[in-house]
Amino acid sequence: MTKKFTAGALGVVLLALLGAGAFLTTMSGQEAGRPTILMGDPAKGELTFSFLDKDGKPVDKLVLQNNVENQVTLVNKGQIPHELRSDLFRLFQFDVEIAGVGEIETVGIRDMDLEPGKQVSFIVKPTLSSKVLDEKNGQVEFEVGCFIPGHYVGGMKGTIVVTK
């Protein structure tokens, strides 16, 4: 049975757990049927984000559906800690499953720090208005980046697209 926690100030606990890496599982690859964000992809370089679609195929941008709980796996394949930060995660419902802890639910999270060789699964539910999506031709792009000093300017950035 999964434990569930509702976050207010629990977001701080989440950041501490992810930053310390104490309760995360060891990287075992992509979870079946989930898009994946790879940080520090050895094939592309330490300061990169790579995206895999739900079938495990490389894509330029990660695409998520609006008003749907999108399950995503984040994996640090690099040799050093990395961070994932995007307004997408700060603005909308966000749930994360931490092995040994359970599921933490919150509205918005600033960033996730992940130690090398670790992974975490999370759910994000964007809730953009139809008006905003219509004005943007059915999709809105959110930048994702690692803001550890030197990482973003070194190329560690990418795009997540929210579609109708």
C-alpha positions as CSV (number, residue, x, y, z in Angstrom):
1,M,0.0,0.0,0.0
2,T,1.3,3.4,-0.9
3,K,1.5,6.1,1.8
4,K,0.3,9.5,0.7
5,F,1.3,12.8,2.1
6,T,-0.2,16.2,1.3
7,A,2.4,18.9,1.1
8,G,2.3,22.5,2.1
9,A,5.6,22.8,3.9
10,L,6.2,19.2,2.9
11,G,7.8,20.5,-0.3
12,V,10.8,21.4,1.8
13,V,11.0,17.8,3.0
14,L,10.8,16.6,-0.6
15,L,13.6,18.8,-1.7
16,A,15.7,17.6,1.2
17,L,15.0,13.9,0.4
18,L,15.7,14.4,-3.3
19,G,18.9,16.4,-2.7
20,A,20.3,14.0,-0.2
21,G,19.3,11.0,-2.4
22,A,18.8,9.0,0.7
23,F,15.5,7.3,-0.2
24,L,15.7,7.2,-4.0
25,T,16.0,3.9,-5.8
26,T,19.1,3.1,-7.9
27,M,18.8,3.8,-11.6
28,S,17.3,0.9,-13.4
29,G,16.3,2.5,-16.7
30,Q,13.1,3.7,-18.1
31,E,9.8,2.6,-16.6
32,A,7.5,1.0,-19.1
33,G,5.1,3.4,-20.8
34,R,6.5,6.6,-19.1
35,P,8.3,9.4,-20.8
36,T,11.8,9.9,-19.3
37,I,14.0,12.9,-18.7
38,L,17.7,11.8,-18.7
39,M,20.1,14.2,-17.0
40,G,23.8,13.9,-17.8
41,D,23.3,11.4,-20.7
42,P,26.7,9.8,-21.4
43,A,26.0,9.7,-25.1
44,K,25.5,13.5,-25.2
45,G,27.6,14.9,-22.4
46,E,27.4,15.6,-18.7
47,L,25.6,18.9,-19.0
48,T,22.6,17.7,-21.1
49,F,19.0,16.8,-20.8
50,S,17.7,14.1,-23.1
51,F,14.1,13.1,-23.5
52,L,12.6,9.7,-24.3
53,D,8.9,9.3,-25.2
54,K,6.7,6.7,-23.6
55,D,8.0,4.1,-26.0
56,G,11.6,4.8,-25.1
57,K,12.4,6.6,-28.3
58,P,14.6,9.8,-28.2
59,V,12.6,13.0,-28.8
60,D,13.7,16.7,-29.0
61,K,11.0,17.9,-26.6
62,L,9.0,16.1,-23.9
63,V,5.2,16.4,-24.7
64,L,2.7,16.3,-21.9
65,Q,-1.1,16.5,-22.1
66,N,-3.1,19.3,-20.4
67,N,-5.6,18.3,-17.7
68,V,-4.1,14.8,-17.5
69,E,-1.9,13.3,-14.8
70,N,1.3,12.7,-16.8
71,Q,3.7,10.2,-15.2
72,V,7.3,10.9,-15.9
73,T,10.6,9.3,-14.8
74,L,13.6,11.5,-14.1
75,V,17.0,9.7,-14.2
76,N,20.5,11.2,-13.4
77,K,22.8,9.2,-15.7
78,G,25.7,11.6,-15.0
79,Q,28.6,11.5,-12.7
80,I,27.7,14.6,-10.7
81,P,24.5,15.9,-9.0
82,H,22.0,17.7,-11.3
83,E,18.8,19.8,-10.8
84,L,15.5,19.9,-12.7
85,R,13.7,23.2,-12.6
86,S,10.8,24.5,-14.7
87,D,7.8,26.8,-14.2
88,L,5.7,23.8,-15.3
89,F,6.5,22.1,-12.0
90,R,6.1,25.3,-10.0
91,L,2.6,26.2,-11.3
92,F,0.7,22.9,-11.3
93,Q,-0.3,19.8,-9.3
94,F,2.8,17.7,-8.7
95,D,3.1,14.3,-7.0
96,V,6.3,12.4,-6.5
97,E,6.8,8.8,-5.4
98,I,9.8,8.2,-3.2
99,A,10.9,4.6,-2.4
100,G,10.7,4.0,1.3
101,V,8.7,7.2,1.9
102,G,5.6,7.0,-0.3
103,E,3.8,9.5,-2.4
104,I,4.0,13.2,-1.7
105,E,1.4,15.5,-3.3
106,T,1.8,19.3,-3.6
107,V,0.8,22.1,-5.8
108,G,4.1,23.3,-7.2
109,I,7.6,22.5,-6.5
110,R,10.6,24.8,-7.2
111,D,13.2,22.1,-8.3
112,M,14.4,18.6,-7.8
113,D,18.0,17.8,-7.1
114,L,19.1,14.3,-8.0
115,E,22.4,12.5,-7.1
116,P,24.2,10.5,-9.8
117,G,22.8,7.1,-10.5
118,K,19.4,7.9,-8.9
119,Q,15.9,8.1,-10.4
120,V,12.5,9.3,-9.3
121,S,9.0,9.0,-10.8
122,F,6.6,11.9,-10.6
123,I,3.2,13.0,-11.8
124,V,2.5,16.5,-13.1
125,K,-1.0,17.7,-14.1
126,P,-0.8,20.9,-16.1
127,T,-4.1,22.8,-16.0
128,L,-3.8,25.5,-18.7
129,S,-7.0,27.3,-19.7
130,S,-8.4,26.5,-23.1
131,K,-8.1,30.2,-23.9
132,V,-4.3,30.1,-23.3
133,L,-3.9,26.9,-25.4
134,D,-6.1,28.3,-28.2
135,E,-4.0,31.5,-28.3
136,K,-0.8,29.4,-28.5
137,N,-2.1,27.1,-31.3
138,G,-2.9,24.2,-29.0
139,Q,0.5,24.0,-27.2
140,V,2.5,25.9,-24.6
141,E,6.3,25.4,-24.2
142,F,8.0,25.4,-20.8
143,E,11.8,25.6,-20.5
144,V,13.5,23.1,-18.2
145,G,17.0,23.6,-16.9
146,C,19.7,22.8,-14.4
147,F,20.7,25.9,-12.5
148,I,23.6,24.5,-10.6
149,P,26.4,27.0,-11.3
150,G,27.8,26.4,-14.8
151,H,25.3,23.7,-15.8
152,Y,22.7,25.9,-17.6
153,V,25.2,28.0,-19.5
154,G,27.0,24.7,-20.3
155,G,23.9,23.6,-22.2
156,M,21.8,21.8,-19.6
157,K,18.4,23.0,-20.8
158,G,15.5,21.7,-22.8
159,T,11.8,22.1,-23.6
160,I,8.6,20.5,-22.3
161,V,5.5,21.0,-24.3
162,V,1.9,20.9,-22.9
163,T,-0.7,20.1,-25.5
164,K,-4.5,19.9,-25.6
